[in-house]
Structures are given as C-alpha cells and as structure tokens.
Amino acid sequence: MVTTCAPAATIEQANERIRAFMAARAGRTLFTDEQVEHERLLAAWAAATGGGSPASPRASSIS
C-alpha cells in the first residue's frame, strides 16, 4: 500500500518520511508505485530545502 505524501513543513519531517518509507522496504527493490511515491517524498524534501536536490544542494548566497 502506498501512502500519499503531504507537503513537508520542515526538512526534518521530510527526512523522517523518507527514512520511514525506505526502512519499511529495506532489503528489496521498490515496486513501480513505490518508486513513484519515493519520488514524491524526494520532491517534498526538495521543497522543504527551498528547491535543492539530493545530488545538487542549493547554493547559499553571500551578501
């Protein structure tokens, strides 16, 4: 069963959702619908970080 990802209010909440999702599926390959949900969780994480991605952290501006 795939759960719907609500928008994460904080980076910590988004991280916890990703960790819990992956821990429940440890030791096996994700099914197609689970891959879609994982991508949604990552998008929620990116939104919580201000648009960065796990492979490319957002750059901070120096004033």
Buried (B, 14 or more C-beta within 10 A) or exposed (E): EEEEBEEBEEBEBBBEBBEEBEEEEEEEEEEEEBEEBBEBBBBBBBBBBEEBEEEEEEEEEEE
